[in-house]
Amino acid sequence: MINVLSIDGGGIRGVIPARIIIELENIIRVKTNAEKVYISDYFDLISGTSTGGIVALLFCLPKRVSSSDVLNIYYQNGNKIFDSTFFQRITGGLFGEKYNNKNLKKILSYYFKEMKLSDLSVDCLIPAFDIEHYKSIFFTKPEKQNSDRDFYLMDVLLSTSAAPTFFEPYEMSSVDDKTHHVNLDGGVFANNPAMCALVEVCKQHKCGLDEVNIVSIGTGMKCEESLAIPYKKAKKWGLLSWVSPLINILMYGTSNIVHHQLKILYSYLDSDYHRLQPVFSQSDLNDISLNMDDASKENIEALLMKTEKYILENYGKFIKIADELILTKKSK
């Protein structure tokens, strides 16, 4: 069996999958009596979009990174990533991007330095959208002979996290300078990259769906009641009023349709598909903000508390996933 880990986009809400993966690592550690467990040892391909791409590539590094380390990166640096100038604050992104990516560059460079996709120890799939060629692109670990498909990890991450209105489009070239892209956040078409990852792993391994197990982790979403937009409110909206809701619709819509499709596909297979996605009620939303850029320590801590509650309520599912991962690792 081939195991795939997929992580959604969602800005600072990347703390949610980080905390969920901490729990999976802890359960595996207890069950195997291991001193230290790294989730990357249990997956053949790790995929992520936007903030999920950052988490994914941290796990794919040759020097293994634990999920606790990943969570600390968000906790310590979240407010620096979403730090704006005075002009950006007073214009709210109306006349340019809402945030400068220089702090994100600085933080990522500490971990990824001059590393390339070809340096990774685990296969990956990271989506972005090239506005210059107007097509979806997928960054994967290249074969050695395909040097024009090799890219610096820093460029990949700044591409997949270039969310419209939040960060400017990111211009980049391949390591050999033969391939050029101008990219937007992969969340505009694949905020949940699980289906893209499934296709990629079947292509790589020349296998069928019944040979692939998928663990897909979301970054939390509002309940349907909270997401609803009344007709009376939306019918007179113009361009400015629709910008923010459309971004949310793109993210939630693409994530949910992928989950729906995979759930149906896997209902006919012997392999397994698991979706770990906290859904927050109206009362939950009194305590937390799901805004991608609300990186205050208070909000991060509140998101983590709600995630703890989700883990406790779904602990049986976590045990099942951990057992499957241990079993498939032993069989290889």
C-alpha positions in Angstrom: 0.0 0.0 0.0 1.1 3.6 -0.7 0.3 6.2 1.9 -0.5 9.9 0.9 -0.7 12.8 3.3 -2.5 15.9 2.1 -2.8 19.3 3.9 -5.1 22.1 3.0 -4.3 25.8 2.7 -5.6 28.3 5.3 -3.0 30.8 6.4 -2.3 30.9 10.1 -4.8 28.0 10.5 -1.9 25.8 9.5 -1.6 25.4 13.3 -4.6 23.0 13.1 -3.0 20.3 10.9 0.3 20.7 12.8 -1.5 19.9 16.1 -3.5 17.0 14.5 -0.2 15.5 13.2 1.4 15.9 16.6 -1.4 13.6 18.0 -0.8 11.0 15.2 2.9 11.0 16.0 2.2 10.6 19.7 -0.2 7.7 19.2 2.3 6.0 16.9 5.1 6.6 19.4 3.2 4.9 22.2 2.0 2.0 20.0 5.5 1.3 18.7 7.5 2.1 21.8 9.6 4.4 19.7 11.7 7.1 21.3 11.0 9.6 18.5 8.4 9.4 15.7 8.4 11.5 12.5 5.2 11.5 10.4 7.3 11.6 7.2 8.5 8.0 7.9 4.9 6.8 7.3 4.0 8.5 4.0 5.3 8.0 0.5 4.1 11.3 -0.8 3.2 14.5 1.1 1.1 17.2 -0.5 0.1 20.7 0.6 -1.3 23.9 -0.7 -0.3 27.4 0.6 0.3 27.1 4.3 -0.2 23.3 3.9 2.6 23.4 1.4 4.9 24.9 4.0 4.0 22.2 6.5 4.4 19.5 3.8 7.8 20.5 2.6 9.1 20.8 6.2 8.2 17.1 6.6 9.9 16.3 3.3 13.3 17.7 4.3 16.2 15.3 4.6 16.8 16.5 8.1 13.6 15.2 9.6 11.3 17.7 11.3 8.7 16.8 14.0 5.2 18.3 14.0 5.9 20.0 17.3 8.7 21.9 15.6 6.3 22.9 12.8 3.7 24.2 15.3 6.4 26.2 17.0 7.3 27.9 13.7 3.7 29.2 13.4 3.4 30.1 17.0 6.7 32.1 17.1 6.5 33.7 13.6 2.8 34.0 12.7 2.5 37.7 13.7 5.7 38.5 11.7 4.4 36.8 8.5 1.2 38.9 8.6 2.9 42.2 9.4 1.9 45.2 7.3 3.2 48.7 6.7 1.2 51.7 7.7 0.1 52.3 4.1 -1.0 48.7 3.8 -3.0 48.9 7.0 -4.9 52.1 6.1 -5.7 50.9 2.5 -6.5 47.3 3.6 -5.0 45.9 0.3 -7.1 48.1 -2.0 -4.1 49.5 -3.8 -1.7 46.6 -3.6 -1.1 43.5 -1.6 -2.1 43.5 2.0 1.3 42.2 3.2 4.8 42.2 2.1 6.4 38.7 1.7 9.8 39.8 3.0 9.2 38.5 6.5 7.9 35.2 5.1 11.0 34.9 2.9 13.3 35.5 6.0 11.5 32.9 8.1 11.5 30.3 5.3 15.1 30.9 4.4 16.2 29.8 7.9 14.8 26.3 7.3 15.1 25.8 3.5 18.2 27.8 2.6 19.4 26.9 -0.9 17.7 23.5 -1.0 15.9 22.2 -4.1 13.1 19.9 -4.8 15.6 17.2 -5.9 17.1 17.4 -2.4 13.9 16.2 -0.6 13.8 12.8 1.0 10.1 12.3 0.5 8.1 12.8 -2.7 5.9 15.9 -2.7 3.2 17.7 -4.7 2.7 21.4 -4.2 0.2 23.3 -6.5 0.3 26.9 -7.7 -1.3 28.8 -10.6 0.9 30.4 -13.3 -0.9 33.6 -14.4 1.7 34.3 -17.1 1.0 31.0 -18.9 -2.5 30.8 -17.4 -2.3 27.2 -16.2 -2.1 25.1 -13.0 1.3 23.8 -12.1 2.4 21.1 -9.7 5.8 21.1 -8.0 7.1 17.6 -7.5 10.4 16.0 -6.8 11.9 15.7 -10.2 13.8 12.9 -11.8 17.5 13.7 -12.0 17.5 14.0 -15.8 14.7 16.6 -15.7 16.8 19.6 -14.5 14.3 22.1 -15.9 11.7 20.8 -13.4 13.9 21.4 -10.4 13.2 24.5 -8.3 14.4 26.0 -5.1 12.1 25.2 -2.2 12.0 28.9 -1.2 10.5 29.7 -4.6 8.0 26.9 -4.5 6.7 28.0 -1.1 6.5 31.7 -1.9 4.5 30.6 -5.1 2.0 28.4 -3.4 1.4 30.9 -0.6 1.0 34.0 -2.8 -2.7 34.4 -1.9 -4.5 37.0 -4.0 -4.9 40.3 -2.1 -2.7 39.0 0.7 0.6 38.7 -1.1 1.8 39.8 -4.5 2.2 37.2 -7.3 5.6 35.4 -7.1 8.0 35.4 -10.1 10.4 32.5 -10.2 12.6 30.3 -12.5 13.8 26.8 -12.5 17.3 26.0 -11.1 18.8 25.9 -14.6 16.9 29.1 -15.5 15.1 27.4 -18.5 11.6 27.5 -17.0 9.8 30.7 -15.9 6.6 31.2 -13.9 4.6 34.0 -12.3 2.5 32.2 -9.6 -0.5 32.6 -7.4 -1.5 30.6 -4.4 -2.5 27.0 -5.3 -5.6 27.5 -3.3 -7.3 29.3 -6.2 -7.9 25.8 -7.7 -6.7 23.2 -5.2 -7.0 24.4 -1.7 -7.5 20.7 -0.8 -4.8 19.0 -2.9 -5.7 15.4 -2.0 -7.2 14.5 -5.4 -4.1 16.0 -7.2 -1.9 14.0 -4.9 -3.8 10.8 -5.7 -3.4 11.3 -9.4 0.3 12.1 -9.0 1.0 9.0 -6.9 -0.9 6.7 -9.3 1.2 8.1 -12.1 4.5 7.7 -10.3 3.9 4.2 -9.0 1.7 3.0 -11.9 -0.8 1.8 -9.4 -4.6 1.7 -8.9 -6.7 3.6 -6.4 -7.2 0.5 -4.3 -3.4 0.6 -3.6 -3.4 4.1 -2.2 -4.4 5.2 1.4 -5.1 8.9 1.9 -5.0 11.0 5.0 -6.3 14.5 4.2 -6.2 17.2 6.9 -8.1 20.5 6.7 -7.4 23.8 8.4 -10.8 24.1 10.0 -14.1 25.5 8.6 -17.2 27.3 9.7 -20.5 25.3 10.0 -22.9 25.7 7.1 -25.1 28.0 9.1 -22.2 30.5 9.6 -21.1 30.3 5.9 -24.5 31.1 4.5 -24.8 34.5 2.6 -28.5 35.7 2.6 -29.8 36.7 -0.9 -30.9 40.1 0.5 -27.3 40.8 1.6 -25.6 39.6 -1.6 -27.9 40.8 -4.4 -26.5 44.3 -4.5 -22.9 43.5 -4.0 -20.4 44.9 -6.5 -16.7 44.1 -7.2 -15.4 45.3 -3.9 -18.0 43.5 -1.8 -17.5 40.2 -3.6 -13.7 40.0 -3.2 -13.5 38.6 0.3 -16.5 36.2 0.0 -15.2 34.9 -3.3 -11.9 34.0 -1.8 -13.7 32.1 1.0 -16.0 30.4 -1.6 -12.9 29.3 -3.6 -11.2 27.8 -0.6 -14.2 26.1 1.0 -15.8 25.1 -2.3 -12.7 23.4 -3.8 -11.9 21.7 -0.5 -15.3 20.3 0.0 -15.8 19.0 -3.5 -12.6 17.1 -3.4 -13.6 15.5 -0.1 -17.0 14.6 -1.6 -15.4 13.0 -4.6 -12.9 11.0 -2.7 -15.4 9.8 -0.1 -17.6 8.4 -3.0 -14.6 6.9 -4.8 -13.2 5.2 -1.7 -16.6 3.8 -0.7 -16.0 1.2 -3.5 -12.4 0.4 -2.6 -10.5 -1.7 -0.1 -8.0 1.1 0.5 -8.8 3.9 3.0 -9.5 7.6 2.8 -9.6 9.7 6.0 -10.6 13.3 6.2 -9.6 15.2 9.4 -11.4 18.5 9.3 -12.7 20.4 12.4 -16.0 22.2 11.8 -16.6 25.1 14.1 -20.1 25.9 15.4 -21.6 29.4 15.9 -20.6 29.3 19.6 -17.0 28.2 18.7 -16.8 31.3 16.4 -17.3 33.5 19.5 -13.9 32.5 20.7 -11.8 32.2 17.5 -11.2 33.9 14.2 -10.8 31.8 11.0 -9.4 34.8 9.1 -6.2 33.5 7.4 -4.2 36.5 8.7 -5.3 36.6 12.4 -2.0 35.5 13.8 -2.3 36.9 17.3 -1.1 34.6 20.0 -4.6 34.7 21.5 -6.2 33.4 18.3 -3.5 30.8 17.8 -4.1 29.5 21.3 -7.9 29.5 20.8 -7.6 27.6 17.6 -5.4 25.0 19.3 -7.9 24.6 22.1 -10.7 24.0 19.7 -8.5 21.5 17.8 -7.8 19.6 21.1 -11.6 19.3 21.5 -11.9 17.9 18.0 -9.2 15.4 18.6 -10.8 14.1 21.8 -14.2 13.8 20.1 -12.6 11.9 17.2 -10.0 9.9 19.0 -11.1 6.5 17.7 -10.5 7.8 14.2 -7.0 8.9 15.1 -6.3 5.4 16.6 -7.5 3.7 13.4 -5.3 5.9 11.2 -2.3 5.3 13.4 -2.8 1.5 13.3 -3.1 1.6 9.5 0.1 3.6 9.2 2.0 1.3 11.5 0.7 -1.8 9.6 1.6 -0.5 6.1 5.1 0.6 7.3 5.8 -2.9 8.7 4.7 -4.5 5.4 7.2 -2.5 3.3 
